[in-house]
């Protein structure tokens, strides 16, 4: 009996350990795949004739990484704690200034620090200022909190132009990331090396922020967001929860600022300005503040618009604004919300039945977008492009904006596509409701 129990015990331990190992593997493999994909992506733009990476692609991908950290740290306040901040960029920018001054001090021999840990300095700087500003801002919530953060943002932006010693005025603080000290013997003189550092720190920061959502503080932040009075009634101090969440978000925003200082080797007052805060707000809303990875998706969209579309059009900011309005009006859950809505249909095994309805609705949508973009570009060209002596083209074909044809074409595509889209939307809605009803009948609703 005893011998039999002894033989069974190791088997029991093995069986109990296996699910834990399998669960850990299931949780870890998406992160590993994402990191590998991030490292492989720049090779799609590699010039094999010169054996050089595309500097533009690496810089844009680095921007996506550091701005993703910034947007996710913003969502620690808005998405998790329900705190809408209009001045989150001050934590990002001040962390960047701390990192820039640190690199200059290391370069001058005043201190020792490997370049791999410079983003941590930015994080500590963001944490310090998060504690200082959070002590003031988190005394209030809701609209009052938003107004206080707006005031703090304007205050710091004004200080950035006044106090030259720390901020450097309009010229900012220039630095050099090649400080000669590295944990791995890397010089970081090339964009590829810097990009690898950005990928590493992005993975670390995103993982830590993900784990923070599962801590008691993260869950209490959700509780104070959903029901402020009940959280207070059961004995928690919502103000302290807001304060801790604000300070921690400052730490991660500072890491993003430190990476910004390394990538661009300069930090200016633009990093603490309202426009930078608006970027985080746009990324969070477009991607979806309700899901953890929503701001990450939103960052990809916003950076592509800023870095890619801005090279093609002077009206790229208008497109960003229109996209923001459309998402808030028709998809308040953002991109992750749209994806999540398809989950019941996918579990019911009928997702492929939406392919034809989506094609039918995307065609008129494409016509509407074409007409809108054409009209915007024509209007922009008459005020900017014509003065610069440029030629307006639709594809390879040059078009004279002074004639009525392109304007009529744009109006016809916009109005006709819109009416067509309205008709197809009814059929799509009917098909969607039928599939959701079937998913509900099968018991696979969220």
C-alpha positions in Angstrom: 0.0 0.0 0.0 2.7 2.4 1.0 4.9 1.4 -2.0 1.9 1.9 -4.3 1.3 5.4 -2.9 4.9 6.2 -3.3 4.8 5.2 -6.9 1.6 7.2 -7.5 2.9 10.4 -5.9 5.4 11.4 -8.5 2.8 10.7 -11.2 0.4 13.0 -9.4 3.0 15.7 -9.2 3.8 15.3 -12.9 0.2 15.5 -13.8 -0.4 18.6 -11.7 2.8 20.3 -13.1 2.0 19.6 -16.7 -1.1 21.9 -16.9 0.9 24.6 -15.2 3.7 24.3 -17.7 1.3 24.1 -20.6 -0.5 27.2 -19.3 2.8 29.1 -19.0 3.6 28.1 -22.6 0.2 29.3 -23.8 0.7 32.6 -22.1 4.3 33.1 -23.2 4.2 32.1 -26.9 2.2 35.2 -28.1 4.8 37.5 -26.5 7.7 35.5 -28.1 6.0 35.6 -31.5 5.4 39.3 -31.2 9.0 40.0 -30.3 10.3 37.8 -33.1 7.9 39.5 -35.6 9.1 42.9 -34.4 12.7 41.9 -35.0 12.0 40.4 -38.4 9.8 43.3 -39.7 12.7 45.7 -40.6 14.2 43.1 -42.8 11.3 43.6 -45.2 12.8 47.0 -46.0 16.4 45.8 -46.1 18.4 47.0 -49.2 20.3 43.9 -50.2 22.3 45.8 -52.8 23.9 48.1 -50.2 23.4 45.8 -47.2 21.7 48.6 -45.2 18.5 48.8 -43.4 16.0 51.5 -44.3 16.6 54.4 -41.8 13.0 55.7 -42.3 11.5 52.2 -41.6 13.6 51.7 -38.5 12.8 55.2 -37.2 9.1 54.7 -37.8 9.1 51.3 -36.1 11.1 52.7 -33.2 8.5 55.5 -32.9 5.7 52.9 -32.8 7.5 51.1 -30.0 8.1 54.1 -27.7 4.8 55.7 -28.4 3.0 52.4 -27.7 4.6 52.6 -24.2 3.4 56.2 -23.9 -0.2 55.3 -25.0 -0.4 52.3 -22.7 0.8 54.4 -19.8 -1.9 57.0 -20.6 -4.5 54.2 -20.6 -3.4 53.2 -17.1 -5.1 56.4 -16.1 -8.0 56.6 -18.6 -8.8 53.0 -19.4 -8.1 51.5 -16.0 -8.9 54.3 -13.5 -11.3 56.4 -15.6 -9.0 59.5 -15.4 -9.0 61.5 -18.5 -5.7 63.4 -18.6 -5.0 66.3 -21.0 -1.4 66.7 -19.9 0.1 63.2 -19.8 2.9 64.3 -22.2 4.6 66.2 -19.3 5.5 62.9 -17.7 6.7 61.6 -21.1 8.7 64.7 -21.9 10.2 65.2 -18.4 11.4 61.6 -18.4 13.0 62.4 -21.8 14.8 65.4 -20.4 16.1 63.4 -17.4 17.4 60.8 -19.8 19.1 63.4 -22.1 20.8 65.1 -19.2 22.0 61.7 -17.9 23.5 60.7 -21.2 25.3 64.1 -21.4 26.6 63.5 -17.9 27.8 60.0 -18.8 29.4 61.4 -22.0 31.3 64.0 -19.9 32.5 61.4 -17.5 30.6 62.8 -14.5 28.8 59.5 -13.9 28.7 55.8 -15.1 25.7 54.3 -16.6 25.3 51.9 -19.6 23.0 53.2 -22.3 20.7 50.2 -21.9 19.6 51.6 -18.5 19.0 55.1 -19.7 15.3 54.5 -20.3 15.1 53.4 -16.6 16.4 56.9 -15.7 13.6 58.4 -17.7 11.2 56.1 -15.9 12.4 57.2 -12.5 12.2 60.8 -13.7 8.6 60.2 -14.8 7.8 58.5 -11.5 9.2 61.5 -9.5 7.2 64.0 -11.5 4.2 61.7 -11.4 4.3 61.8 -7.6 4.6 65.6 -7.5 1.9 66.3 -10.1 -0.3 63.4 -9.0 -0.4 64.7 -5.4 -2.2 67.8 -6.8 -4.2 66.3 -9.7 -5.6 63.3 -7.9 -7.3 65.3 -5.2 -10.1 65.6 -7.8 -11.6 63.3 -10.3 -13.7 63.4 -13.5 -13.9 66.8 -15.1 -11.9 68.6 -12.4 -9.0 66.1 -12.8 -9.0 66.7 -16.6 -8.9 70.4 -16.1 -6.1 70.2 -13.5 -4.0 68.1 -15.9 -4.6 70.5 -18.7 -3.4 73.3 -16.5 -0.3 71.3 -15.4 0.5 70.6 -19.1 0.3 74.3 -20.0 2.4 75.2 -17.0 5.2 72.7 -17.9 5.1 73.7 -21.6 5.5 77.4 -20.6 8.4 76.5 -18.2 10.1 74.6 -21.1 10.5 77.8 -22.9 11.5 79.9 -19.9 14.0 77.8 -17.9 16.9 77.3 -20.3 19.1 75.4 -17.9 17.0 72.2 -17.7 14.8 72.5 -20.8 17.1 74.3 -23.3 14.4 76.6 -24.6 13.1 76.1 -28.1 16.3 74.4 -29.2 15.8 71.7 -26.5 18.6 69.5 -25.1 20.8 67.7 -27.6 22.6 64.6 -26.6 24.6 61.7 -28.0 23.6 58.1 -27.4 27.1 56.8 -28.3 28.4 57.2 -24.8 30.8 54.3 -24.9 29.3 52.3 -22.0 27.2 49.3 -22.7 26.3 46.1 -20.9 26.7 44.1 -24.1 29.5 46.0 -25.8 27.1 47.6 -28.3 27.9 51.1 -29.6 24.3 52.0 -30.7 25.7 54.0 -33.5 23.3 52.4 -36.0 19.5 52.6 -36.2 19.3 48.8 -36.1 21.0 48.6 -32.7 18.8 51.3 -31.4 15.7 49.6 -32.7 16.6 46.3 -30.9 16.9 48.3 -27.7 13.5 49.8 -28.3 12.0 46.4 -28.9 13.5 45.1 -25.7 12.3 47.9 -23.5 8.9 47.9 -25.2 8.5 44.2 -24.4 9.5 44.8 -20.8 7.3 47.8 -20.3 4.2 46.3 -21.9 4.6 43.0 -20.0 4.9 44.9 -16.7 1.9 47.1 -17.5 0.0 43.9 -18.3 0.9 42.3 -15.0 0.0 45.5 -13.2 -3.6 45.2 -14.4 -3.8 41.9 -12.5 -2.5 43.3 -9.2 -4.8 44.4 -6.4 -4.0 48.1 -7.3 -5.0 47.4 -10.9 -8.2 45.8 -9.9 -9.1 48.5 -7.4 -8.4 51.1 -10.2 -11.1 49.4 -12.2 -13.4 49.4 -9.2 -13.0 53.1 -8.5 -13.6 53.7 -12.2 -16.8 51.7 -12.3 -18.3 52.6 -9.0 -16.5 55.3 -7.0 -18.9 55.3 -4.1 -19.0 51.5 -3.6 -15.2 51.3 -3.6 -15.1 54.0 -0.9 -17.9 52.3 1.0 -16.0 49.0 1.4 -13.1 50.7 2.9 -10.7 51.7 0.1 -9.4 55.3 -0.4 -10.2 56.1 -4.1 -7.9 59.1 -3.9 -4.9 57.0 -2.9 -5.8 54.5 -5.7 -5.8 57.4 -8.2 -2.5 58.7 -6.9 -0.7 55.4 -7.1 -2.1 54.7 -10.6 -1.0 58.2 -11.7 2.5 57.8 -10.3 3.0 54.4 -11.9 1.7 55.6 -15.3 4.4 58.4 -15.0 7.1 55.8 -14.6 6.1 54.0 -17.8 5.6 57.3 -19.7 9.1 58.3 -18.6 10.5 55.0 -20.0 9.0 56.0 -23.3 10.5 59.5 -23.0 13.9 58.0 -22.3 13.7 55.9 -25.4 12.7 59.0 -27.3 15.9 60.7 -26.1 17.9 57.8 -27.3 16.2 57.4 -30.7 16.2 61.1 -31.7 19.2 62.3 -29.6 17.3 65.6 -28.8 14.4 66.5 -26.5 12.5 69.7 -27.1 9.5 71.4 -25.6 7.3 69.6 -28.1 7.6 66.5 -26.0 5.7 68.2 -23.1 3.2 70.1 -25.3 -0.5 69.5 -25.7 -0.1 68.0 -29.1 1.9 65.1 -27.7 -0.8 64.4 -25.1 -3.4 64.5 -27.9 -1.4 61.7 -29.7 -1.8 59.4 -26.7 -5.5 60.3 -26.5 -6.0 59.6 -30.2 -4.2 56.2 -29.9 -6.2 55.1 -26.9 -9.6 56.0 -28.4 -8.9 54.7 -31.9 -7.4 51.5 -30.7 -9.9 51.1 -27.8 -9.4 52.1 -24.2 -11.5 49.2 -23.0 -8.9 46.6 -24.0 -5.3 46.4 -22.8 -3.8 46.2 -26.3 -6.2 48.7 -27.8 -3.8 51.7 -27.4 -1.0 49.6 -29.0 -3.2 49.1 -32.1 -4.2 52.8 -32.1 -0.5 53.8 -31.9 0.3 51.8 -35.0 -2.5 53.6 -36.9 -1.6 57.1 -35.6 2.1 56.7 -36.2 1.5 55.4 -39.8 -0.7 58.4 -40.4 1.9 60.8 -39.0 4.9 59.2 -40.6 3.5 57.8 -43.8 0.4 59.9 -44.8 2.1 63.1 -43.8 4.7 62.5 -46.6 1.9 62.2 -49.1 -0.6 64.9 -48.0 -0.6 68.2 -46.2 -4.0 67.4 -44.9 -3.1 64.3 -42.9 -4.2 66.0 -39.6 -7.6 66.4 -41.1 -7.8 62.6 -41.8 -6.7 61.9 -38.2 -9.5 64.1 -36.9 -12.1 62.5 -39.1 -11.0 59.0 -38.2 -11.2 60.0 -34.5 -14.7 61.3 -34.9 -15.9 58.3 -36.9 -14.5 55.9 -34.3 -16.1 57.8 -31.4 -19.5 57.9 -33.1 -19.7 54.5 -34.7 -17.1 52.3 -32.8 -16.7 53.7 -29.3 -15.0 50.5 -28.3 -12.2 51.2 -30.8 -10.5 48.6 -32.9 -10.3 46.0 -30.1 -14.1 46.5 -29.6 -14.7 45.8 -33.2 -12.6 42.6 -33.0 -14.3 41.5 -29.8 -17.8 41.8 -31.3 -16.9 39.1 -33.8 -15.9 36.6 -31.0 -19.4 35.1 -30.5 -19.9 34.5 -34.3 -16.4 33.0 -34.5 -17.1 30.6 -31.7 -20.3 29.6 -33.4 -18.2 28.7 -36.4 -20.0 31.1 -38.8 -17.5 33.9 -39.2 -16.8 33.0 -42.8 -20.4 33.9 -43.6 -19.5 37.6 -43.1 -17.0 37.6 -45.9 -19.5 38.4 -48.7 -21.3 41.0 -46.6 -18.0 42.7 -45.7 -17.0 42.8 -49.4 -20.3 44.3 -50.3 -20.0 47.0 -47.7 -16.3 47.8 -48.3 -16.8 48.5 -52.0 -19.1 51.5 -51.5 -17.0 52.5 -48.4 -14.0 52.7 -50.6 -15.8 54.9 -53.1 -16.9 57.2 -50.3 -13.4 57.5 -49.0 -12.0 58.1 -52.5 -14.4 60.9 -53.0 -13.7 62.5 -49.7 -9.9 62.3 -50.1 -10.1 63.7 -53.6 -12.1 66.7 -52.5 -9.9 67.3 -49.5 -6.7 67.1 -51.6 -8.2 69.4 -54.3 -9.0 72.0 -51.7 -5.6 71.6 -50.1 -3.9 71.9 -53.4 -5.6 75.1 -54.4 -4.2 76.8 -51.2 -0.8 75.1 -50.7 0.2 72.9 -53.7 -0.5 75.5 -56.4 1.6 78.1 -54.6 4.5 75.7 -54.5 4.3 75.1 -58.2 3.4 71.4 -57.9 1.2 69.4 -60.3 -1.9 67.6 -59.1 -2.1 64.0 -60.1 -4.6 61.1 -59.7 -2.3 58.2 -59.9 -0.1 58.8 -63.0 -2.6 61.1 -64.6 -2.1 64.9 -64.2 -5.3 66.8 -63.5 -6.1 70.5 -63.6 -7.9 71.5 -60.4 -9.2 74.6 -62.1 -11.5 72.5 -64.2 -14.8 71.1 -63.0 -14.2 67.4 -63.8 -12.1 66.4 -60.7 -14.5 68.3 -58.3 -17.5 66.6 -59.9 -15.8 63.2 -59.8 -15.0 63.6 -56.1 -18.5 64.8 -55.2 -20.1 61.9 -57.3 -17.9 59.3 -55.6 -18.6 60.7 -52.1 -22.4 61.1 -52.5 -22.9 58.0 -54.7 -20.7 55.9 -52.5 -22.5 57.2 -49.4 -25.9 56.3 -50.7 -24.7 52.9 -51.9 -23.1 52.3 -48.5 -26.3 53.2 -46.7 -28.2 50.6 -48.7 -25.6 47.9 -48.2 -25.4 48.7 -44.5 -29.0 47.6 -44.1 -28.3 44.2 -45.5 -25.1 43.8 -43.5 -27.0 44.7 -40.3 -29.7 42.1 -41.0 -27.1 39.4 -41.7 -25.1 40.4 -38.6 -28.2 40.3 -36.3 -29.1 36.9 -37.7 -25.6 35.5 -36.9 -25.6 37.0 -33.4 -29.1 35.5 -32.8 -27.7 32.1 -33.8 -24.7 32.6 -31.5 -27.0 33.5 -28.7 -29.1 30.4 -29.3 -26.0 28.2 -29.2 -25.0 29.8 -25.9 -21.7 31.3 -27.1 -22.4 34.9 -26.5 -19.8 36.9 -24.4 
